[in-house]
């Protein structure tokens, strides 16, 4: 559903939705949202330009979004919260959609893109699998794992041209696997601290 006033795709209370290749750009709130133990299969979907989170799994939910697009969300382009899992191999979570196609894709709404959002965020015991994806050009974090969460992001491009921005960030006992990834880090790699560890 393009330009939905609420969520583009929404699963609640253990529901399962099959939406491979769906086009749900420019949602008023979240582009793809699974809540309360729900599952959404949305590989290759386009959830760009969301007013909230691009792809958001919450409270024990799972979203498959391999090779999907979630660029330009106001909050987080990819967000797994509270024991949720997002599988997003090859995800495009950049500031703008690769190739500059977003304006034509969503009817000229390129102005909705938000450079301040985070690329990939995992919080409260959640897991995001985002190998070979990208979250470039953001003023927020490219990869952000917090509160005992994990992001698997080998060969991920989290680089940004903004000065003073940490691209790969762990907080509160979290783990980011970033072998072959690009971007600045919040602490020395391969070293355990109270914040966690970044393997690289």
Secondary structure, DSSP 4 states (H G I P E B T S, - for coil): -TT-SS-SEEEETT-EEE-TT-B-TT-SS-SEEEESS-EEE-TT-B-TT-SS-SEEEESS-EEE-TT-B-TT-SSEEEEEESS-EEE-TT-B-SSS-GGG-HHHHTTS-GGG--TTSEEEEEESS-EEE-TT-B--S-SS-SEEEESS-EEE-TT-B---SSTT--SEEEESSEEEE-TT-BS-BSS-TT--BTTEEEE-
